[in-house]
Amino acid sequence: MIDEAPELDAEAMFLCAALWARDAERVAAVAELVLPDDFERPSHALIFATWRDQARTGRPHDAASIAARLADAGEECAPRTVHSALRGITTLGAEPVALGWYAIDVATAAYRRSFLRVAESVAHAAAAAPTDELFPILVQHGTRQRKESRRLAELQRRLGADPDDGSAEP
């Protein structure tokens, strides 16, 4: 669910922490395991995708560098609303050391939203799909959800949270 207060928006706080993060190991894990599709807001997804590209290639991933890459992409790809979002995100004051926790929050929210989409799709299939296609549709969704569950568990494991017992190190 999108929250209008940016300081309560896990996506915005995650992006702020990512822009200031300098822990190479943590940045690499986040860049590998968090996906642009994990973001509910399209502007956040684009900012993250740009950050991830920079981080993966060892280039600067600070706010000024991301703003420059977005400007290079042009207004059709990165409209002014994206630049406005980046300006607001940059000054939220998120702690870079909390990057992993914010990443887990963003991925967890995306995982939960995916269950809503599955429920809607399965309900539609129950009403509209031929009977012999129902079970394969369910299996396809289950396979995708299992993959996402494993990605979330790997993110938690790599960033210090044990998904089995809920304990974690900061």
C-alpha positions in Angstrom: 0.0 0.0 0.0 1.4 3.4 -1.0 1.8 5.7 2.0 1.7 9.4 1.3 4.2 10.3 4.1 7.6 9.6 2.5 9.2 9.0 6.0 6.8 6.1 6.4 7.3 4.8 2.9 9.6 1.8 3.0 10.5 2.2 -0.7 11.5 5.9 -0.2 13.5 5.1 2.9 15.2 2.2 1.1 16.2 4.4 -1.8 17.5 7.1 0.5 19.7 4.5 2.3 20.8 3.1 -1.0 21.9 6.4 -2.3 24.1 7.0 0.7 25.3 3.4 1.3 29.0 2.6 1.0 29.2 -0.9 2.3 30.2 -2.7 -0.9 29.1 -6.2 0.3 25.7 -5.0 1.4 25.2 -2.9 -1.8 26.1 -5.9 -4.0 23.7 -8.2 -2.2 20.9 -5.6 -2.5 21.7 -5.0 -6.2 21.6 -8.7 -6.8 18.4 -9.7 -4.9 16.1 -6.7 -5.0 14.2 -6.2 -8.3 12.7 -3.1 -9.9 9.4 -5.1 -9.9 9.5 -5.1 -6.1 8.5 -1.4 -6.1 4.9 -0.3 -6.1 5.6 3.2 -7.4 6.9 3.4 -11.0 9.2 6.3 -10.2 10.8 4.4 -7.4 11.3 1.4 -9.7 13.1 3.6 -12.2 15.3 5.2 -9.6 16.1 1.8 -8.2 16.9 0.3 -11.6 19.2 3.2 -12.3 20.9 2.8 -8.9 21.2 -0.9 -9.4 22.9 -0.5 -12.8 25.4 1.9 -11.3 26.1 -0.3 -8.3 26.5 -3.4 -10.3 29.1 -1.8 -12.6 31.0 -0.2 -9.8 30.1 3.3 -10.8 29.0 6.0 -8.3 25.4 5.4 -7.0 24.9 8.6 -5.1 22.0 11.0 -5.7 23.9 13.3 -8.1 25.1 10.3 -10.2 21.6 8.9 -10.4 20.1 12.3 -11.3 22.7 12.5 -14.1 21.8 9.1 -15.4 18.1 9.9 -15.3 18.8 13.2 -17.2 20.8 11.2 -19.8 17.8 8.9 -20.3 15.7 11.9 -21.3 12.3 13.1 -20.2 10.4 10.4 -22.0 12.1 7.7 -20.0 12.5 9.7 -16.8 9.8 12.4 -16.5 10.0 15.3 -14.1 8.0 13.4 -11.5 10.9 10.9 -11.2 13.4 13.7 -10.6 11.0 15.3 -8.0 10.8 11.9 -6.3 14.6 11.6 -6.3 15.0 15.0 -4.7 12.5 14.2 -2.0 14.1 10.8 -1.3 17.6 12.1 -1.1 16.8 14.2 2.0 14.8 11.7 4.0 17.7 11.0 6.3 17.5 7.2 6.2 20.5 5.5 7.8 22.7 3.7 5.2 23.4 1.0 7.7 19.7 0.1 7.6 19.8 -0.6 3.8 19.4 -4.3 4.4 16.4 -3.9 6.6 14.7 -1.5 4.2 15.5 -3.9 1.3 13.8 -6.7 3.2 10.8 -4.5 3.9 10.5 -3.6 0.2 10.8 -7.2 -0.9 8.4 -8.4 1.7 5.7 -5.9 0.7 6.2 -7.0 -3.0 5.9 -10.6 -2.0 2.6 -9.9 -0.1 1.3 -7.9 -3.1 2.1 -10.9 -5.3 -0.3 -13.0 -3.3 -3.1 -10.6 -4.0 -2.4 -10.8 -7.7 -2.4 -14.6 -7.5 -5.7 -14.6 -5.7 -7.2 -12.3 -8.3 -5.8 -14.5 -11.1 -7.0 -17.7 -9.6 -10.4 -16.3 -9.0 -10.6 -15.2 -12.6 -9.4 -18.6 -13.8 -12.0 -20.3 -11.7 -14.7 -18.4 -13.5 -13.2 -18.2 -17.0 -10.7 -20.9 -17.7 -11.5 -24.4 -19.0 -11.6 -26.9 -16.2 -8.6 -28.9 -17.6 -6.5 -25.7 -17.4 -7.3 -24.9 -13.7 -4.7 -27.0 -12.0 -1.8 -26.1 -14.4 -2.7 -22.4 -13.8 -2.5 -23.0 -10.0 0.8 -24.9 -10.4 2.3 -22.1 -12.5 1.4 -19.5 -9.8 2.7 -21.8 -7.0 6.0 -22.3 -8.8 6.4 -18.5 -9.2 5.5 -17.9 -5.5 8.0 -20.5 -4.4 10.7 -18.8 -6.4 9.8 -15.5 -4.8 9.7 -17.0 -1.3 13.3 -18.4 -1.9 14.5 -15.0 -3.1 13.1 -13.3 0.0 14.7 -15.9 2.3 18.0 -15.4 0.5 17.7 -11.7 0.9 17.0 -12.1 4.6 19.9 -14.6 5.0 22.4 -12.4 3.2 21.5 -9.3 5.0 21.6 -10.7 8.5 18.0 -11.8 9.2 17.3 -15.5 9.8 14.0 -16.2 8.1 13.5 -19.4 10.2 13.5 -17.8 13.7 13.0 -14.1 13.1 16.3 -13.2 14.8 18.6 -10.8 13.2 21.7 -8.8 13.6 21.6 -5.0 12.8 
